[in-house]
Amino acid sequence: MEQALVQNEIKQQCDFVKEFLLNKNRKYGNSALEPKRVFSKVAAIEQINVRVDDKISRIVSGQCDDDEDVELDLIGYLILKRVAKS
């Protein structure tokens, strides 16, 4: 694929992920970065790490649901982890 087409596709995918995360944030608030801590008292980054582990486990085991985009969720959690660390 031509470099200009690849760069355009990268921009489109990044924009899609951005909108996905912003929509999730509107829907769920800051639950990943500011969890309610009803049961778990660990830091937000550790909770995100658990979610990342869960998504990777689903990819490795092939246990992905048809209504779930595990790769997109994983990308989202990794971005949220970077936000939490900033």
Number of C-alpha atoms within 10 A of each C-alpha: 5 6 8 9 10 11 11 11 12 12 12 12 12 12 12 13 17 14 12 14 19 13 12 14 13 9 10 10 13 13 13 18 16 12 15 11 11 6 6 10 11 10 13 20 19 12 17 19 15 13 17 20 13 14 22 15 14 15 14 10 9 9 11 15 9 7 6 9 11 20 14 15 17 19 15 18 21 16 15 19 20 11 11 14 9 6
